[in-house]
Amino acid sequence: MRRTAFLVLAAMALAAPARAQLQPRPLSNPATGERYHVEAAAGFWFPAAEMSIASEALGQQPTLIDFKKDLGLTDQRFGAVRLEVRGGRSKLRFQYIPISYEQTGTIPRDIVFNGQRYRVGVPVTSTLVWKAYRLAYEYDYIKVDRGYAGFIFEVKHTDVTATLQSPLNPTAEFTRAKAPLPALGLNFRVYPVPNISITGEVTGIKVPEHLIKDTTGHYVEVDVYGTVNFTNNVGVQLGYRSLDLGYLVDTDTGSFVVKGLYFGVVARY
């Protein structure tokens, strides 16, 4: 009996450390604002614009027109909307920013646009409409409770129309650049504290000079913003966005850069 009791006590002593090693598996604890399937954001963007264009027609050598210096363009405020659907590490995203300028000013020099000459001192009414759409797929290659890093594959649908009209040229002359552009990019997000995140991304494409005869171009978008999440469902954002589009087709050229601060609200479900 004594021998049996000793063996039982010895077995219990050996089993105790084994039980102590069984620890519960830690549960995921995402940061505030990372528990969602659908996210929608809307806000206002206050960019500064740097734009120029040249359009050839009728064999006339075009003038490179600066929209601010020659046409009196002033910086404007624009709205922006974004929608995102998430499943695991994958996200589908849509963004739309309608950019529009309209102004009337007396031109300080002769300019030639679309084969028509506009004389110095004559008032010219000009418009520039840039519809910028983005449809993107994002994959978060690295994903942890306090952030992620991944890749973006997207199509940027760009539609830019510039129009000039004056009393001496009553027929409005316009040029238009419209094309879907595939783009690649990288992005990241980190949480310095559980409810405040910093997100950054850059996407773009460059068409090589010799890929298409007499044609080249580029499109680059940079977006960096911070988000304060009051709950998992509601937050506010402050960021900086830059859009840079440029093209050369034969003798037609365009350079459109808008960049500046924006703020908005975000809602999630």
Phi, psi and omega per residue, in radians:
M1 nan -0.768 3.116
R2 -1.069 -0.701 3.134
R3 -1.130 -0.694 -3.136
T4 -1.151 -0.753 3.133
A5 -1.108 -0.652 3.130
F6 -1.128 -0.722 3.134
L7 -1.136 -0.693 3.115
V8 -1.113 -0.790 3.130
L9 -1.103 -0.678 3.124
A10 -1.133 -0.718 3.122
A11 -1.119 -0.707 3.112
M12 -1.118 -0.678 3.139
A13 -1.144 -0.657 3.127
L14 -1.280 -0.553 -3.101
A15 -1.316 -0.468 -3.082
A16 -1.042 -0.819 3.108
P17 -1.095 -0.607 3.133
A18 -1.098 -0.694 3.111
R19 -1.150 -0.614 -3.106
A20 -1.174 -0.410 -3.105
Q21 -1.397 -0.225 -3.129
L22 -1.406 1.723 -3.119
Q23 -1.854 2.471 3.090
P24 -1.140 2.480 -3.137
R25 -1.201 2.256 -3.114
P26 -1.104 2.446 3.140
L27 -1.545 2.646 3.091
S28 -1.150 2.443 -3.133
N29 -2.325 1.316 -3.092
P30 -1.069 2.682 3.093
A31 -1.164 2.794 3.100
T32 -1.056 2.206 -3.114
G33 1.790 -0.083 -3.119
E34 -1.831 0.163 3.084
R35 -1.846 1.570 -3.102
Y36 -2.814 2.841 3.018
H37 -2.009 -0.567 -3.135
V38 -2.270 2.348 3.108
E39 -2.283 2.352 3.099
A40 -2.239 2.439 -3.139
A41 -2.393 2.542 3.094
A42 -2.552 2.588 -3.132
G43 -3.024 -2.941 -3.134
F44 -2.140 2.473 -3.106
W45 -2.068 2.366 -3.099
F46 -2.105 1.296 -3.049
P47 -1.590 2.695 2.904
A48 -1.623 2.478 -3.034
A49 -1.950 2.449 2.985
E50 -2.302 1.832 -3.001
M51 -2.377 2.444 3.054
S52 -2.568 2.717 -3.078
I53 -2.703 2.630 3.020
A54 -2.477 2.319 -3.106
S55 -2.342 2.136 -3.090
E56 -1.714 2.491 3.035
A57 -2.834 2.712 3.066
L58 1.024 0.438 3.105
G59 1.285 0.149 -3.137
Q60 -1.518 2.320 3.098
Q61 -1.161 2.110 -3.066
P62 -1.352 2.726 3.044
T63 -1.675 2.405 3.000
L64 -1.352 1.900 -2.995
I65 -1.693 2.210 3.043
D66 -1.621 2.106 -3.036
F67 -1.147 -0.504 3.117
K68 -1.457 -0.909 -3.052
K69 -1.254 -0.670 -3.057
D70 -1.631 -0.584 -2.992
L71 -2.011 -0.108 3.066
G72 1.400 0.440 3.113
L73 -1.086 2.403 3.058
T74 -2.080 2.616 -3.116
D75 -1.141 2.541 -3.072
Q76 -2.255 3.006 3.037
R77 -1.837 2.438 -3.130
F78 -2.279 2.640 3.014
G79 -1.522 2.807 3.111
A80 -2.627 2.471 3.100
V81 -2.271 2.619 3.134
R82 -2.538 2.463 3.123
L83 -2.311 2.404 -3.116
E84 -2.413 2.370 3.064
V85 -2.098 2.211 -3.046
R86 -2.059 2.449 3.006
G87 -2.481 1.835 -3.089
G88 1.142 -2.170 3.123
R89 -1.556 -0.090 -3.073
S90 -1.766 2.536 3.109
K91 -2.429 2.445 2.958
L92 -1.899 2.297 -3.020
R93 -2.310 2.536 3.058
F94 -2.343 2.399 3.127
Q95 -2.439 2.476 3.121
Y96 -2.435 2.237 3.091
I97 -2.288 1.913 3.076
P98 -1.520 2.010 -3.106
I99 -1.895 2.201 -3.075
S100 -2.566 2.318 3.071
Y101 -2.246 2.468 3.027
E102 -2.534 2.302 -3.084
Q103 -2.722 2.779 3.048
T104 -2.256 2.251 -3.137
G105 -2.684 2.803 3.093
T106 -1.512 2.120 -3.032
I107 -1.319 2.458 -3.058
P108 -1.516 0.015 -3.118
R109 -2.789 2.877 3.012
D110 -1.202 2.392 3.064
I111 -2.340 2.634 3.090
V112 -2.069 2.118 -3.099
F113 -2.342 2.141 3.088
N114 0.992 0.627 3.093
G115 1.489 -0.006 -3.118
Q116 -1.974 2.442 3.122
R117 -1.704 2.296 3.087
Y118 -1.953 2.123 -2.992
R119 -1.429 2.589 3.099
V120 -1.021 2.463 3.123
G121 1.484 -0.107 -3.136
V122 -1.603 2.349 3.077
P123 -1.194 2.362 -3.137
V124 -2.208 2.267 3.035
T125 -1.682 2.207 -3.092
S126 -2.293 2.601 3.058
T127 -2.350 2.624 3.001
L128 -2.426 2.132 -3.134
V129 -2.098 2.154 -3.124
W130 -2.200 1.920 3.092
K131 -1.734 1.976 -3.055
A132 -1.959 1.935 3.103
Y133 -1.926 2.583 3.014
R134 -2.366 2.250 3.007
L135 -2.147 2.030 -2.938
A136 -2.328 2.667 2.950
Y137 -2.040 2.239 3.138
E138 -2.053 2.375 3.045
Y139 -2.159 2.122 -3.116
D140 -1.524 1.699 -3.100
Y141 -1.157 -0.677 3.057
I142 -1.970 2.223 -3.110
K143 -2.494 2.064 3.102
V144 -2.295 3.066 -3.099
D145 -1.104 -0.485 -3.055
R146 -1.961 0.495 3.062
G147 2.629 -3.056 3.129
Y148 -2.833 2.937 3.017
A149 -2.588 2.452 -3.060
G150 -2.822 -2.899 -3.091
F151 -2.053 2.674 3.111
I152 -2.221 2.276 3.009
F153 -2.113 2.143 -3.010
E154 -2.575 2.913 3.008
V155 -2.096 2.123 3.077
K156 -1.731 2.002 3.091
H157 -1.665 1.982 -3.048
T158 -1.956 2.286 -3.141
D159 -2.396 1.819 -3.105
V160 -2.049 2.232 3.101
T161 -2.243 2.222 3.081
A162 -2.047 2.343 -3.076
T163 -2.325 2.403 3.071
L164 -2.225 2.481 3.106
Q165 -2.673 2.471 3.119
S166 -2.501 2.905 3.107
P167 -1.032 -0.558 3.112
L168 -1.466 -0.245 3.082
N169 -2.269 1.275 -3.002
P170 -1.149 -0.409 3.088
T171 -1.401 2.111 -3.099
A172 -1.150 2.247 3.059
E173 -1.786 2.384 -3.101
F174 -2.496 2.768 2.997
T175 -2.338 2.607 -3.038
R176 -2.418 2.390 3.035
A177 -2.148 2.071 -3.053
K178 -2.453 2.169 -3.133
A179 -2.956 2.519 2.948
P180 -1.446 2.318 -3.091
L181 -2.111 2.087 3.022
P182 -1.249 2.591 -3.111
A183 -2.585 2.717 3.088
L184 -2.162 2.738 3.131
G185 -2.931 3.115 3.115
L186 -2.251 2.671 3.065
N187 -2.605 2.887 3.114
F188 -2.675 2.833 2.998
R189 -2.605 2.388 3.074
V190 -2.328 2.697 3.116
Y191 -2.050 1.750 3.051
P192 -1.070 -0.645 3.013
V193 -2.300 2.820 -2.972
P194 -1.005 -0.441 -3.082
N195 -2.031 0.172 3.105
I196 -2.207 2.173 -3.109
S197 -2.074 2.716 3.012
I198 -2.143 2.171 -3.083
T199 -2.146 2.460 3.075
G200 -2.478 2.547 3.084
E201 -2.698 2.657 3.053
V202 -2.463 2.301 3.098
T203 -2.367 2.725 3.115
G204 3.078 3.096 3.104
I205 -2.702 2.611 3.037
K206 -2.315 2.217 3.095
V207 -1.521 2.050 -3.135
P208 -1.039 2.616 -3.053
E209 -1.088 -0.577 -3.035
H210 -1.769 0.113 3.121
L211 -1.240 -0.786 3.081
I212 -2.193 2.307 -3.061
K213 -1.016 2.284 3.081
D214 0.997 0.496 -3.117
T215 -2.441 2.312 3.015
T216 -2.669 2.932 -3.129
G217 3.125 2.961 3.083
H218 -2.689 2.766 3.045
Y219 -2.585 2.163 3.134
V220 -2.319 2.309 3.062
E221 -2.206 2.279 3.105
V222 -2.141 2.343 -3.110
D223 -2.471 2.091 3.083
V224 -2.271 2.225 -3.096
Y225 -2.661 2.709 3.035
G226 -1.918 2.567 -3.134
T227 -2.235 2.262 3.000
V228 -1.817 2.019 -3.108
N229 -1.707 1.957 3.103
F230 -1.285 -0.653 3.047
T231 -2.470 -3.096 3.048
N232 -1.158 -0.311 -3.018
N233 -1.866 -0.315 -3.029
V234 -2.395 2.424 3.076
G235 -2.755 3.037 3.064
V236 -2.197 2.674 -3.076
Q237 -2.274 2.549 3.001
L238 -2.365 2.215 -3.051
G239 -2.653 -3.116 3.116
Y240 -2.285 2.228 -3.103
R241 -2.214 2.494 3.092
S242 -2.343 2.234 3.009
L243 -2.014 2.293 -3.097
D244 -2.348 1.928 3.125
L245 -2.123 2.308 3.075
G246 -2.527 2.546 3.128
Y247 -2.649 2.736 3.023
L248 -2.433 2.061 3.097
V249 -2.254 1.898 -3.025
D250 0.989 -2.004 3.108
T251 -1.822 0.054 3.088
D252 -1.519 2.303 3.116
T253 -2.337 2.717 3.060
G254 -2.647 2.423 3.069
S255 -2.379 2.075 -3.060
F256 -2.305 1.978 3.137
V257 -2.216 2.153 3.029
V258 -2.274 2.289 -3.079
K259 -2.688 2.473 3.134
G260 2.921 -3.064 -3.089
L261 -1.391 2.689 3.016
Y262 -2.533 2.765 3.022
F263 -2.480 2.767 -3.115
G264 -2.998 -3.051 3.131
V265 -2.094 2.687 3.141
V266 -2.321 2.422 3.114
A267 -2.240 2.522 -3.081
R268 -2.355 2.723 3.082
Y269 -2.378 nan nan
